[in-house]
């Protein structure tokens, strides 16, 4: 039985194909997570600021992304934009863009939560020291907020990695789709193909997500001073 | 905080601009465009053997793919000048409408509803219903089914056909293919009705079962589809399929891709379009 399982992975380029699928998954999810963190921090600070305009705009954006299924956004930017406005965007761009839209909104809300949870005297003490807005954020607020952010960010990151299989609907063959292709072909001869291949996918996702969670525990420990 | 606002604003503006810059409008004259690109973009399945699938080496294979290579050969003079767009059943129409592929060759059954959204060329394959049953008690005629239990998948052509035409057959309905086939193995019905193309492959992999009825119901056809209004490409495809039918290309295609799966017992004429 084990022989037949191993033969699924060793026949042809199956291992390499899973690797290529994994690369696609990782490229999309990590680019999106990175961009979301970069864009989400300033957006979150704006959400926590006094500017009514930005608070309204970002609140609207956040609520919009929250109620909109990712699949609908992917379809809209990949198919509908092309149909209505002849804007024919490449699939990888669309997927990174949509995942960044989602990540930025969630990240901004996490930052807002972390910042508003800081006691008011942190701002007042900073101003009393003569710090300008930008420096106050950079040296006083953000470093303290980051620690409170960590669990939320890790949660968001793993959720984004796990949601990438949706990209197949815009014709990108990610890890899960490659697995499905292998299962459908090998399944004609081997009834247990799906168990072995999806089991392998489970291990791959675990191998990606678990270290992230370990890293966050480590960071929480060293920042606990 | 104002500087952050400006920064964010600039970023949004930049994204919008990059949107419109990356916008590649397609020129008129679809055939010229394909020739200028030097490749034809064909939408195929990646997980539906033996029609469209990706083999162990990551190469697209199958009945539809075989045809795609021939189209590239005849249009661009090189069978390798195909760019495969891997689609799901649900994204076939969108893929064409959004101009993500030139032709769909993904086991696309012609229906009235679909024909309103895309243009179908001449058929290159046909599909009808079949009934699979145990070899020990084969069902070879619909009359044998009267008053008996027949397994179907909910909402499929088999379900609709038997409900409308043979109300005297008792139907047991399942959602998933695997469930339905398991029910047949467990003997929950005397037979199972489904697309004959699917049954041929299943029977081959499951000893003790036969496709006693291999052609039943309304004949459906499978054809290449192009974006609505893309007449130039549609006309070319129609001529091409007429030509390929004349030279019995589809029999060659059948022998190369479907025969190894169906085996010798199936009559190719129940599946392919011939002279």
Boltz contact constraints between the chains, C-beta under 6 A:
constraints:
  - contact:
      token1: [A, 11]
      token2: [B, 56]
      max_distance: 6.0
  - contact:
      token1: [A, 12]
      token2: [B, 56]
      max_distance: 6.0
  - contact:
      token1: [A, 12]
      token2: [B, 57]
      max_distance: 6.0
  - contact:
      token1: [A, 13]
      token2: [B, 57]
      max_distance: 6.0
  - contact:
      token1: [A, 13]
      token2: [B, 58]
      max_distance: 6.0
  - contact:
      token1: [A, 14]
      token2: [B, 56]
      max_distance: 6.0
  - contact:
      token1: [A, 17]
      token2: [B, 58]
      max_distance: 6.0
  - contact:
      token1: [A, 42]
      token2: [B, 4]
      max_distance: 6.0
  - contact:
      token1: [A, 42]
      token2: [B, 8]
      max_distance: 6.0
  - contact:
      token1: [A, 45]
      token2: [B, 4]
      max_distance: 6.0
  - contact:
      token1: [A, 46]
      token2: [B, 4]
      max_distance: 6.0
  - contact:
      token1: [A, 49]
      token2: [B, 1]
      max_distance: 6.0
  - contact:
      token1: [A, 54]
      token2: [B, 5]
      max_distance: 6.0
  - contact:
      token1: [A, 79]
      token2: [B, 94]
      max_distance: 6.0
  - contact:
      token1: [A, 79]
      token2: [B, 98]
      max_distance: 6.0
  - contact:
      token1: [A, 82]
      token2: [B, 98]
      max_distance: 6.0
  - contact:
      token1: [A, 82]
      token2: [B, 99]
      max_distance: 6.0
  - contact:
      token1: [A, 83]
      token2: [B, 97]
      max_distance: 6.0
  - contact:
      token1: [A, 83]
      token2: [B, 98]
      max_distance: 6.0
  - contact:
      token1: [A, 86]
      token2: [B, 25]
      max_distance: 6.0
  - contact:
      token1: [A, 87]
      token2: [B, 23]
      max_distance: 6.0
  - contact:
      token1: [A, 88]
      token2: [B, 24]
      max_distance: 6.0
  - contact:
      token1: [A, 133]
      token2: [B, 1]
      max_distance: 6.0
  - contact:
      token1: [A, 169]
      token2: [B, 91]
      max_distance: 6.0
  - contact:
      token1: [A, 171]
      token2: [B, 85]
      max_distance: 6.0
  - contact:
      token1: [A, 171]
      token2: [B, 86]
      max_distance: 6.0
  - contact:
      token1: [A, 173]
      token2: [B, 86]
      max_distance: 6.0
  - contact:
      token1: [A, 180]
      token2: [B, 47]
      max_distance: 6.0
  - contact:
      token1: [A, 181]
      token2: [B, 46]
      max_distance: 6.0
  - contact:
      token1: [A, 181]
      token2: [B, 47]
      max_distance: 6.0
  - contact:
      token1: [A, 181]
      token2: [B, 54]
      max_distance: 6.0
  - contact:
      token1: [A, 184]
      token2: [B, 47]
      max_distance: 6.0
  - contact:
      token1: [A, 185]
      token2: [B, 49]
      max_distance: 6.0
  - contact:
      token1: [A, 185]
      token2: [B, 53]
      max_distance: 6.0
  - contact:
      token1: [A, 188]
      token2: [B, 205]
      max_distance: 6.0
